[in-house]
Amino acid sequence: MAKVVIIGLGKTGLSCVAYFLARGVTPTVLDTRALPPGRDALPAQVALHCGPLDAALLCQADLIVASPGIALATPALRAAAEAGVEIIGDIELLAREAKAPVVAITGSNGKSTVTTLVGEMAAEAGLKVGVGGNIGTPALDLLKTPADLYVLELSSFQLETTYSLKPAVATILNLSEDHLDRYDGTAGYLAAKQRIFLGAQKVLVNRDDAATLPPDGELWSSFGLDDQAYGRVMHDGELWLAVAGEPVLPVSALRIVGAHNQANALAAMALCDAVGIPRDAQLAVLRRFSGLPHRCQFVAEKGGVRWINDSKATNVGSTLAAVAGVQEGVQGRLWLIAGGQGKGQDFAPVGALLGQQVHQMFCYGQDGALLAGLGPQTEQVADLVAAVARAAELAEPGDWVLLAPACASLDQFKNFEQRGECFAALVEAL
């Protein structure tokens, strides 16, 4: 029997365990955490080793299924690779078994929104669709029910260990600095993202971001905010989403706001066209979709001040997109709350917003001092509680307050969801 080692428990690790047990293989699980989530749900016959990775055990394996959270450069994994052990991820296991076409989506920002849109459009058209990967359902759990189409959100970490996906259509929505604490510069991050194009039948790129082009330059179509291919045109005195110059939906009909979400809608339409999902199903979803939680989500209006939760803005690019997205609706001043773990990013583009689109920024958390050093229109505070309190004290009717942290949340929160929920609770209590 093959010796299979799974690194990392949690939801994805448990889905890998179930996958192998269903095929008559009892894996061994390693997790660097002392008390990994999911340990109570682990079947009794599966051994769990917690703590530093055991290089000797890994080198004796026939197959290692590594969590996306474990870098391939980890010494124990590198030793196993040098010993000839195959190292893959759960997406590769799905790729080897999936019978239905795959829509593959990655990017620094917007991938959860586009993945959700495409999934809902496919369901609207009557398809049995499996949506998962880096969002929601672990990839291997999608194999449990028959599907006509898989729609996968893929992170750069997942793509590192994926070799044979061969999607029906693949896209990198955009690229901005992220995860530079793991990659050797932006080039390494881009190279990981571009693995999504391996074997892709159709390639969709963002005309407004040259980094989304495939290495060989071959593409099927593109989306962007001009009037080409999937783009925008003026029609009847207002801006419309368009395909090949033909207007298909007024921007005013969208419930998601901002130019970045218009780009997301165009990308979703293009991906659906690539796999034959009818336009009427696409437009029905675009007319009703109000966005995902913690992504430019309206929280409340208090004393004439609107509060917006974009806790999902965990990098500089997504913060820039959030500010641009809400800018058109702000009547007064925009106050920005940012901070957390910066992951080695260059915060200068955020600094360029100060005194321009952003009136003032409240900075907190591990890299709060770095953010506060960007200019005089900043104030460093201890935590999110203090940031909300100061914003509430200074904001006036017509102003907006935007939580778009440009940072990971793990210095003070369990995840970005908890951060967003905390923000919403603080606002509701005002």
Secondary structure as UniProt FT lines:
FT   STRAND          4..7
FT   HELIX           10..21
FT   TURN            22..24
FT   STRAND          28..31
FT   TURN            37..38
FT   HELIX           39..41
FT   TURN            44..45
FT   STRAND          48..50
FT   HELIX           55..59
FT   STRAND          63..66
FT   TURN            68..69
FT   TURN            72..73
FT   HELIX           75..82
FT   TURN            83..84
FT   STRAND          86..88
FT   HELIX           90..97
FT   STRAND          102..106
FT   HELIX           111..124
FT   TURN            125..126
FT   STRAND          129..133
FT   HELIX           139..144
FT   STRAND          149..153
FT   HELIX           156..160
FT   STRAND          169..172
FT   TURN            180..182
FT   HELIX           185..193
FT   HELIX           194..197
FT   TURN            198..199
FT   STRAND          203..206
FT   TURN            207..208
FT   HELIX           210..212
FT   TURN            215..216
FT   STRAND          221..223
FT   STRAND          230..235
FT   TURN            236..237
FT   STRAND          238..243
FT   TURN            244..245
FT   STRAND          246..250
FT   HELIX           251..253
FT   HELIX           259..274
FT   TURN            275..276
FT   HELIX           279..288
FT   TURN            293..294
FT   STRAND          297..302
FT   TURN            303..304
FT   STRAND          305..309
FT   TURN            311..312
FT   HELIX           316..327
FT   TURN            328..329
FT   STRAND          334..339
FT   TURN            343..344
FT   HELIX           348..351
FT   TURN            352..353
FT   TURN            355..357
FT   STRAND          360..364
FT   TURN            366..367
FT   HELIX           368..372
FT   TURN            373..374
FT   STRAND          378..380
FT   HELIX           384..394
FT   TURN            397..398
FT   STRAND          400..403
FT   TURN            410..412
FT   HELIX           416..428
//
